[in-house]
Amino acid sequence: MWKQFLGKISQKSLKSGSGGRGSPLQKSPPSCGANGAEAELRASPPPQASAVAAAPGSETREDVFLRKLNVCCVVFDFAAERGRDSPEVERKRQVLVSLVDCVSGAEEPLTEAMISACVRMFAINLFRIFPPKLHSGGATDEDEPFFDPSWYHLQVVYELLLRFVMSPVVDVKVSRKYMDNSFISRLLDLFDSDDPRERECLKTVLHRIYGKFMGNRSFIRKAVSNIFYRFVFEADHYNGIAELLEVFGSVISGFAKPLKEEHKLFLWKALIPLHKPKTAGVYLPQLTYCITQFIEKEPKLTGTVIRGLLKYWPVTNSQKEMMFLGELEEVLELTEMADFQKCVVPLFRRIAQCLNGSHFQVAERALFLWNNKHLFDLISQNRQIILPIIYPALERNARWHWNQSVLNVTMNVRKMFFDMDERLLLTCETNFQEEEKRRAASEERRRLVWERLERNAAFQSVTGDIGFVVPPTSAPLVAPAMT
């Protein structure tokens, strides 16, 4: 009996030491065991120093993965080499591609050492100092895009980072120890890259990180707010504002109702001031989407948004003014009557100035607001306040504007008000005529005064000696003593 028991034990020990297929340490994804990749990795130094060198047949899945990551930690200067023909460059790219396959097809969870090494490799390859800007001033739509020569490798690194963040075999709690706030902050700094392809990848990665690492969401919102603050109040150029706003468009749509005070402050202090820079047209569609998402969550924020638009309304930039009118129309479509009445006076004073704008397209765009059915209903119910404000601008356009299209649309708007309330329109017309008479009389008095001054000056001879009367110096005033 004892001989049979000892015989079974010896058989089990032989099976466990034989390195068969049933051993869990020998299981690895097919891509990690490729002969070509193994031949490449044998030439690279080991990632960690060990007391005893492991035999090639006893390497674990973790050892192979770490050695591949060690190969990818070598950074090449693409600006100097100007080529992809170097064998080391192509070798690194092939190893990166094999790592993407490893993470995508992995069935077993990644160990903490593997996660730590992955994050270290991401930091070495991605976090870098950008070269100085080649252009002066802000970016414009006509600027040619810049393509980073190192994108040949960066593209695969970003693909690996995205797969790493999305992979179910990556433990969130462990990865958060290494992808901490410092890592995320440096990742956000990469949005200033001149390469639009890199910003597009960063947009997707940041969205996945925000969705998976819920403990970092508050920090991400604060860090992005700081980027907006620096762009508006300190710097004059930042490349990734549009991409960051695209990410936050989906983030805002996921806010719970009612909105927290932190989110409202983000709207007022971070988003609305983004209308101020002269390059706002580059990202204005994304900014408008974020703002309309806030209003859909809480319609009472309409007044806050309209006041912000009026605060940063452009004065000399006609193209930007037309974009503001388009955004204003989208906001007013979501406005309720009570909120509209709170800001109707300053709003239509600004619209009246646009009607008499120096650029005919601005006047035409402002007149097209009456084609919006919802806005037309709001105006018709508040015509007693609105028509006296804008009627002088309509009348001046009808009398003196040079553009035929503006004249036609102005007459249509006047007809709309005439159909709404004929008596009110006639009253406004009478008031305008009286005001014009008073203005003409004031101009005539001013003209007569100037003529009299010129006539008196013509009779007085001009001499070379001009005397100046120096007023006497008065004694300094002394404050009365307090009793």
C-alpha positions in Angstrom: 0.0 0.0 0.0 2.8 2.4 0.9 4.6 1.5 -2.3 1.5 2.4 -4.4 1.2 5.7 -2.6 4.8 6.7 -3.1 4.6 5.6 -6.7 1.7 8.1 -7.4 3.6 10.9 -5.7 6.6 10.3 -7.9 4.5 10.2 -11.0 2.9 13.6 -10.1 6.2 15.2 -9.5 7.5 14.0 -12.8 4.5 15.5 -14.6 4.8 18.8 -12.8 8.5 19.1 -13.7 8.2 18.0 -17.3 7.0 21.4 -18.5 4.0 20.0 -20.3 1.2 21.8 -21.9 -0.9 21.7 -18.9 1.4 24.0 -16.9 -0.2 27.4 -16.4 3.2 29.1 -16.6 3.7 28.0 -20.1 0.4 29.4 -21.5 0.8 32.5 -23.6 -1.1 34.1 -26.4 -0.1 32.9 -29.9 1.3 36.3 -30.9 3.7 36.3 -27.9 5.2 33.0 -28.9 6.1 33.8 -32.5 9.6 32.7 -33.5 10.5 35.9 -35.2 9.6 38.0 -32.1 11.5 35.6 -29.9 14.6 35.9 -32.1 14.4 39.7 -31.9 14.0 39.7 -28.1 17.0 37.5 -27.6 19.2 40.3 -28.8 17.7 42.8 -26.3 18.9 43.1 -22.7 16.6 41.6 -20.0 14.2 44.1 -18.4 15.3 43.2 -14.8 18.4 41.8 -13.4 18.0 38.3 -11.9 20.3 36.1 -9.8 20.0 33.1 -12.1 19.5 33.4 -15.8 16.4 31.6 -16.9 16.7 29.0 -19.7 14.9 29.8 -22.9 12.5 26.9 -22.5 11.4 28.0 -19.0 10.5 31.7 -19.8 7.1 32.7 -18.5 4.5 34.8 -20.2 5.4 37.7 -17.9 9.1 37.5 -18.8 8.4 37.6 -22.6 6.0 40.5 -22.2 8.4 42.5 -20.1 11.3 41.9 -22.5 9.1 43.1 -25.4 8.3 46.2 -23.4 11.9 46.8 -22.7 12.7 46.8 -26.5 10.0 49.4 -27.0 11.4 51.8 -24.4 14.2 52.8 -26.8 13.3 56.2 -28.4 14.6 57.1 -31.8 15.2 60.6 -33.1 13.2 60.6 -36.3 13.9 64.2 -37.1 17.6 63.4 -37.3 17.4 60.0 -39.0 14.7 60.9 -41.5 14.0 57.3 -42.3 12.4 54.0 -41.4 15.1 51.9 -43.0 17.0 51.3 -39.8 16.6 47.7 -38.6 16.3 48.9 -35.0 13.4 51.2 -36.0 11.5 48.5 -37.8 12.2 45.9 -35.1 10.7 48.2 -32.5 7.6 48.7 -34.6 7.2 45.0 -35.1 7.4 44.4 -31.4 4.9 47.1 -30.7 2.5 45.4 -33.2 3.0 42.1 -31.4 2.2 43.8 -28.0 -1.0 45.1 -29.5 -2.0 41.6 -30.4 -1.0 40.3 -27.0 -3.2 42.8 -25.1 -6.1 42.4 -27.5 -6.1 38.6 -27.4 -5.1 38.1 -23.8 -7.4 35.9 -21.7 -5.5 35.9 -18.4 -5.2 39.1 -16.3 -2.1 41.1 -16.6 0.1 41.1 -13.5 1.1 44.2 -11.6 4.6 44.1 -13.0 3.2 43.9 -16.6 0.8 46.9 -15.9 3.6 48.9 -14.4 6.0 48.2 -17.3 3.2 49.2 -19.8 2.6 52.5 -18.2 6.3 53.2 -18.0 6.7 52.4 -21.8 3.8 54.8 -22.6 5.4 57.6 -20.6 8.8 57.1 -22.2 7.4 57.2 -25.8 4.6 59.7 -25.5 5.6 62.4 -23.0 8.0 64.7 -24.7 8.6 68.4 -25.2 7.1 69.8 -28.4 9.4 72.0 -30.7 8.7 75.7 -30.7 5.8 76.9 -32.8 6.7 77.7 -36.4 3.9 80.2 -36.8 3.5 83.5 -35.0 0.3 84.4 -33.3 -2.8 82.2 -33.3 -3.7 79.4 -35.6 -6.0 80.0 -38.5 -8.0 77.8 -40.8 -5.4 78.4 -43.6 -2.5 77.0 -41.6 -1.1 73.8 -43.1 -1.3 70.9 -40.7 2.0 69.6 -39.2 2.7 65.9 -39.4 5.1 64.5 -36.8 7.8 62.3 -38.4 7.7 60.0 -35.3 4.1 59.2 -35.9 5.4 56.0 -37.5 5.9 54.6 -34.0 3.5 56.8 -32.0 0.5 55.5 -33.9 1.1 52.0 -32.6 1.9 53.2 -29.1 -1.5 55.0 -29.0 -3.2 51.9 -30.3 -1.6 49.9 -27.6 -2.6 52.5 -25.0 -6.2 52.4 -26.2 -6.3 48.6 -26.1 -4.7 48.7 -22.6 -7.3 51.0 -21.2 -10.2 49.1 -22.8 -9.0 45.6 -22.0 -11.0 43.6 -19.5 -7.9 41.8 -18.3 -6.4 45.0 -17.0 -7.3 45.5 -13.3 -8.6 49.1 -12.8 -7.5 49.3 -9.2 -3.9 48.2 -10.1 -3.7 50.4 -13.2 -4.8 53.4 -11.2 -1.7 53.1 -9.0 0.4 53.9 -12.1 -1.9 55.8 -14.4 -2.4 58.4 -11.6 -3.2 62.1 -11.7 0.4 63.0 -12.7 0.2 60.6 -15.7 -3.2 62.0 -16.8 -2.0 65.6 -16.4 1.0 64.9 -18.7 -1.3 63.1 -21.1 -3.6 66.2 -21.3 -0.5 68.3 -22.1 -0.1 66.3 -25.3 -3.3 67.9 -26.7 -1.2 70.9 -27.7 0.4 68.7 -30.4 0.6 70.2 -33.8 -0.2 66.9 -35.4 -4.0 66.5 -35.9 -3.7 62.7 -36.0 -2.2 62.6 -32.5 -4.9 64.9 -31.1 -7.6 62.6 -32.6 -6.0 59.6 -30.9 -5.8 61.5 -27.6 -9.4 62.4 -27.8 -10.4 58.7 -28.0 -8.0 57.7 -25.2 -9.1 60.4 -22.8 -12.8 59.5 -23.4 -12.0 55.9 -22.5 -10.0 56.9 -19.4 -12.8 59.1 -18.2 -15.3 56.3 -18.6 -13.2 53.6 -16.9 -11.4 55.4 -14.1 -14.3 57.0 -12.3 -12.0 58.1 -9.4 -10.1 60.4 -11.7 -13.1 62.2 -13.2 -13.1 65.2 -10.9 -9.3 65.7 -11.5 -9.8 65.5 -15.3 -12.5 68.1 -15.2 -10.3 70.4 -13.1 -7.3 69.9 -15.3 -9.2 70.6 -18.5 -10.6 73.7 -16.9 -7.1 74.9 -16.1 -6.1 74.4 -19.7 -9.1 76.5 -20.8 -8.1 79.2 -18.3 -4.5 79.4 -19.5 -5.7 79.5 -23.1 -8.1 82.4 -22.6 -6.3 84.6 -20.1 -2.6 83.8 -20.6 -1.6 82.0 -23.9 -2.7 83.1 -27.3 -2.7 79.6 -28.9 -3.6 76.0 -28.0 -4.1 73.3 -30.6 -6.4 70.8 -28.8 -9.3 73.0 -27.6 -11.7 71.5 -30.2 -10.8 67.9 -29.3 -11.2 68.6 -25.6 -14.6 70.1 -26.2 -15.6 67.1 -28.2 -14.8 64.8 -25.3 -16.6 67.1 -22.8 -19.7 67.2 -25.1 -20.3 63.5 -24.3 -19.3 64.0 -20.7 -21.8 66.8 -20.2 -24.5 64.7 -21.8 -24.0 62.2 -19.0 -24.3 64.6 -16.1 -27.1 63.7 -13.7 -30.0 66.1 -13.1 -30.2 68.4 -11.3 -26.7 69.7 -12.2 -24.2 70.1 -9.4 -22.8 73.5 -8.6 -19.4 72.4 -9.8 -20.8 71.8 -13.3 -22.5 75.2 -13.4 -19.3 76.9 -12.4 -17.5 75.0 -15.2 -20.1 76.4 -17.7 -19.7 80.0 -16.4 -16.0 80.2 -15.7 -14.5 77.8 -18.3 -16.8 77.4 -21.3 -18.4 80.8 -21.7 -15.0 82.7 -21.6 -13.9 80.5 -24.6 -15.9 83.0 -26.8 -13.3 85.6 -26.1 -10.2 84.5 -28.1 -9.9 85.7 -31.7 -9.5 82.0 -32.8 -12.9 81.0 -31.4 -14.2 80.1 -34.8 -11.9 77.1 -34.9 -13.8 75.3 -32.1 -17.1 77.2 -31.9 -19.3 74.3 -33.2 -18.0 72.0 -30.4 -18.4 74.8 -27.9 -22.0 75.5 -29.0 -22.7 71.8 -28.6 -21.4 71.7 -25.0 -23.4 74.8 -24.1 -26.7 73.5 -25.6 -26.1 70.2 -23.7 -26.1 72.3 -20.5 -29.3 74.1 -21.4 -31.0 70.8 -22.2 -30.1 69.5 -18.8 -31.2 72.7 -17.0 -33.2 75.3 -19.2 -32.8 78.0 -16.5 -29.1 78.4 -17.6 -30.3 80.1 -20.7 -30.1 83.6 -19.2 -26.5 82.9 -18.0 -25.5 81.8 -21.5 -27.0 84.8 -23.2 -25.4 87.2 -20.8 -22.1 85.6 -21.4 -22.5 85.9 -25.2 -23.4 89.6 -24.9 -20.4 90.1 -22.6 -17.9 88.7 -25.2 -19.8 89.9 -28.3 -17.3 90.8 -31.1 -17.3 94.4 -32.2 -15.0 94.6 -35.2 -14.8 91.0 -36.4 -17.8 90.5 -38.8 -17.2 86.8 -39.4 -17.1 86.1 -35.7 -20.2 88.2 -35.2 -22.1 86.0 -37.7 -21.0 82.9 -35.9 -22.2 84.4 -32.6 -25.6 85.1 -34.2 -25.8 81.4 -35.3 -25.0 80.2 -31.8 -27.5 82.7 -30.3 -30.2 81.3 -32.5 -29.5 77.7 -31.3 -29.6 78.9 -27.7 -32.9 80.8 -28.2 -34.5 77.7 -29.7 -34.1 76.1 -26.3 -35.2 79.2 -24.3 -38.5 79.3 -22.4 -40.7 82.3 -22.1 -39.8 83.2 -18.5 -36.0 83.1 -19.1 -36.4 85.0 -22.4 -38.2 87.9 -20.7 -35.4 88.4 -18.2 -32.8 89.2 -20.9 -35.0 90.6 -23.7 -33.9 94.2 -23.5 -30.1 93.9 -23.7 -30.5 91.1 -26.2 -32.5 93.1 -28.7 -30.4 96.2 -28.2 -27.5 94.1 -29.5 -29.6 92.7 -32.3 -30.6 96.3 -33.3 -26.9 97.2 -33.5 -26.4 94.1 -35.8 -29.2 95.2 -38.0 -27.4 98.5 -38.7 -24.0 96.7 -38.8 -21.4 97.9 -41.3 -21.2 94.5 -42.9 -24.3 93.6 -44.9 -24.0 89.9 -44.1 -24.2 90.6 -40.4 -27.4 92.6 -40.9 -28.8 89.9 -43.2 -28.0 87.2 -40.6 -29.7 89.1 -37.8 -32.8 89.6 -39.9 -33.0 85.9 -40.6 -33.7 85.3 -36.9 -37.3 86.1 -37.6 -37.4 83.0 -39.8 -37.1 80.8 -36.7 -40.6 79.8 -35.7 -39.9 79.4 -32.0 -38.1 82.8 -31.8 -40.9 84.4 -33.8 -43.4 83.2 -31.2 -41.3 84.6 -28.4 -41.0 88.0 -30.2 -44.7 88.2 -31.0 -45.6 87.7 -27.4 -43.2 90.4 -26.3 -43.6 92.8 -29.2 -44.6 95.7 -26.8 -41.0 95.7 -25.5 -39.1 94.5 -28.6 -40.5 96.6 -31.4 -39.7 100.0 -29.9 -36.1 98.8 -29.5 -35.5 97.6 -33.0 -37.9 99.8 -35.1 -35.4 102.6 -35.6 -32.8 100.1 -36.9 -35.4 98.7 -39.3 -36.5 102.1 -40.5 -32.9 103.2 -41.1 -32.2 100.1 -43.2 -35.4 100.6 -45.2 -34.4 104.2 -46.0 -30.7 104.2 -46.5 -29.2 100.7 -46.7 -27.4 100.1 -50.0 -27.8 96.3 -50.2 -30.9 95.1 -52.0 -31.1 91.8 -50.1 -31.0 93.5 -46.7 -33.7 95.9 -48.0 -36.0 93.1 -49.0 -35.6 91.2 -45.8 -36.1 94.4 -43.8 -39.4 95.1 -45.5 -40.5 91.5 -44.8 -39.8 91.9 -41.1 -41.7 95.2 -41.0 -44.6 93.5 -42.7 -44.5 90.8 -40.0 -44.8 93.4 -37.3 -47.5 95.2 -39.2 -49.5 92.0 -39.3 -48.9 91.4 -35.6 -49.9 94.8 -34.3 -50.6 97.6 -36.7 -51.3 100.2 -34.0 -48.0 99.5 -32.2 -46.1 99.8 -35.5 -47.7 103.1 -36.3 -47.0 104.4 -32.8 -43.3 103.4 -33.2 -43.2 105.1 -36.6 -44.6 108.3 -35.1 -42.1 108.2 -32.3 -39.3 107.6 -34.8 -40.3 110.6 -36.9 -40.5 112.8 -33.9 -37.1 111.6 -32.8 -35.7 112.3 -36.2 -37.1 115.9 -36.1 -35.5 116.5 -32.8 -32.2 115.1 -34.0 -32.4 117.2 -37.2 -33.1 120.3 -35.1 -30.2 119.5 -32.8 -27.9 119.1 -35.9 -29.1 122.4 -37.3 -28.3 124.2 -34.0 -24.9 122.7 -33.9 -24.3 123.8 -37.5 -25.3 127.4 -36.8 -23.1 127.5 -33.7 -20.1 126.4 -35.8 -20.8 128.9 -38.5 -21.0 131.7 -35.9 -17.7 130.6 -34.4 -16.0 130.4 -37.8 -17.3 133.9 -38.7 -16.1 135.4 -35.5 -12.7 133.8 -35.9 -12.4 135.2 -39.5 -12.6 138.8 -38.2 -9.9 138.4 -35.6 -6.3 138.9 -36.7 -3.7 136.2 -35.9 -0.5 137.5 -34.4 2.7 135.8 -33.6 2.7 136.7 -29.9 0.1 134.7 -28.1 -0.3 135.4 -24.5 -1.4 132.9 -21.9 -3.2 133.9 -18.8 -1.8 132.0 -15.8 -4.5 131.7 -13.1 -3.4 132.6 -9.6 -2.3 129.9 -7.4 -4.8 129.2 -4.7 -4.0 128.2 -1.2 -4.2 124.5 -0.5 -7.4 123.3 1.0 -7.1 122.2 4.6 -9.5 119.5 5.8 -11.5 120.6 8.8 -10.5 119.0 12.0 -12.7 116.2 13.3 -14.3 116.9 16.7 
